[in-house]
């Protein structure tokens, strides 16, 4: 899946100049350098952890795009473990801004907050499982939401959801790891012939 931070790669000379700018100016004195450097760490050097740290530094100085990207990092687990509470703090900081310069970033933050706050309705477990599978394997790719829906379906006894959830739990996808719970669910799903459960049970 494409990262929400994905964008064209800048020229190599831009990398050098932005590093010089960020190093030569104190934090906050030329704040855009930190945001650009974060972007370069992500897109050129593929160092997501460094990019996340720099996005958070730039966000602390008031950069809206950096604040949104820092939220994405915690929401999708890019360069840092998934943490929806921290992600929400970054998104909320952007969403509450009303100045025109913040407009596009504010809209993006509002949209993802609405998705995070949307209730999981009491649908048929099969429908929940279908939605969970789609969000994992097809755009817009939201593994955190996929895990939530899968959990709801598994709680209602859906065998496929139990197998899929065991995968989430075993590998820590979209949230924390729990190998004990993963094995229990995998064993239940595998006993019913589910291939996901059989895979995790044998892992």
N, C-alpha and C positions, 0 to 999 in steps of 0.2 A: 504494500500500500504506500502511496505517496505521503510523505510527511506534510503536515499542515504548514511547515516552514519552507517547503520546497520552492525553489525559484532559480532563475538562470545563474550560472557561475560567472562571477566578475573576472576581469582580466587580472593576470598575475601582478601587474604593477599596482593595481588597486589594493591588493593584499598588503604589499610593502608599505604603501603610503598610509593606509588606515592604521597599520600597526604603529608606524612612527607617530601619527597624530594622537593615537590613544595613549601612547607612552609619554609623549612630550607635554600633554596637557593634564592637569590635575583632574581628579574625578569631579564632574559637574561643571568644569570650566569649558569643556567642549564635548558635551554629552553625546552628540551624534556619533563620535568616533567609537564609543563603546558599543553602541548598537550595531554599527557597521562591522566592527571587529567580531561581534557575536555571529552576525550573518555569515562572515567569511569562515569562521571556525566550523560552522554547520555545513556550508555549501562547498567549500574548497578543501578543508582539512578533514571533514567528516568527524570532527571531534565534538560530539553532541554534549558531553559533560561540560567542556569548556564553554561552548556556546550558551548553555543554560545558565552558567554562572555569570556570564557577561550580560545576557539578557536581563537577569535579575538586577545586576548592578545598574544597567541603563534604566530599567523600570523604576528603580529607587530614585533616579534623578528626574523622573517625570516624563520619560519617553513612552507614548501610548502604544506604538507598534511593539516595542520591546516588552511592555507589560502584557500585551496580548500573547506574544510568543512565549513569555515565561509561563503564562497560564497554560498554554498548549503543552509545554514541556511536562508539567505536573499532571495534566489531564490524560495525555497519551503515553506518559512514561518515556519521554525523549530526553536522554541525558540525566535523568533523575527518576527515582521510583514513582509510580503512580500515587498521587495524593490528591483526591478530589477536594478536600477541604482547603488546601493551599491554592489549588487551581481556582477554586471559587473566589478566593480573596483577590487574586490578580484580575480575574474577569470582572468582579464587582467594582474594583477600582477604576477600570476602564469604562464599564457600562454606565456608571454614575456621572461621567463627564458630559457636559452639555456644550462646551465650546466647539465651534466649527472645525477647528484643527483636529479634534478628536473624533469627528463624525464617523469615518469609516471603521476605525478601530472599535468605537463604542457600539456600532451596529453588530460587528462580529462577536463581541463579548456578550451582548444581549441575546443573540441567537443561540449561542452555546449554553448560556445560563438557562434559557427557556427549555432547552433539551435536557439539561441536568435536572431541572425541577419538575419535568413532566412526570406525572404519576404513572406507575405501571398498572394498567387496568387489569381487571380480573377476566382476561380472555381465556379462550380454550387453550390448554397447554400446547396443543399442536400448533396453533397460530403463534404463540409466544416463541416456540422453538424455531419456527420458520423465520420469524423476524430476527431472532438471535443469530441464526445461521447467515442470513443475508447481510447483517451488519458486520459480521466477521469476514466474510468473503467477497463482498461487493461494495462499491462506493455507496455512501460516503465513509465507510470503514470506521466503526466506533466500537472497539473491543470492550471498552468499559460498559457501555450500554448493553452490548451483546451478552456480557456476563450477567448483568442484572436480570435481563429477560430470561436467560437460560436458567438462572437460579430459581426464578418464579415458576417456570415450567417443571423443573426437577422437583420442586416442593409439592407439585400437584401429581407427581408420579410418572411423568413422561420419561420413558426409557432412554430415548435418544438424547434428551436434555441432561440426564444423569451422566451419560457417557461423555458428552461435550463438556459439562461442568467439571468432571473429573480431570479433563485436560487443562482447563483454566486453572484449577486449583493446584495440580501437580507442577505445572511450569510457571505459576504466578502470573498468568496472562490477565490483564485488565484489573489486577488487584493483588492481594497477598497470596502467598503459598500456604498450602495446608496438605501435606502429603498423606496424612492419616485419613482425613476426610476424602481426599481424592481417591485413595485406594478403596475405601468403603463404597463410594459411589460407583467406581469402576467395576468392582466385583458384582454389584447389583445389576449394572447394565450388561456386563459380560455374560452373566448367567441367563439373561434374556436374549442373548445373541447379538448385542450391539457391538459393532466393530471398534468404535471409539473406546468403549469400556475395556474391550479385549486388549487394545493397544496399550492403554495406560496401566492396566493390571499387569502386563508383561514387562513394563518399563523398569 
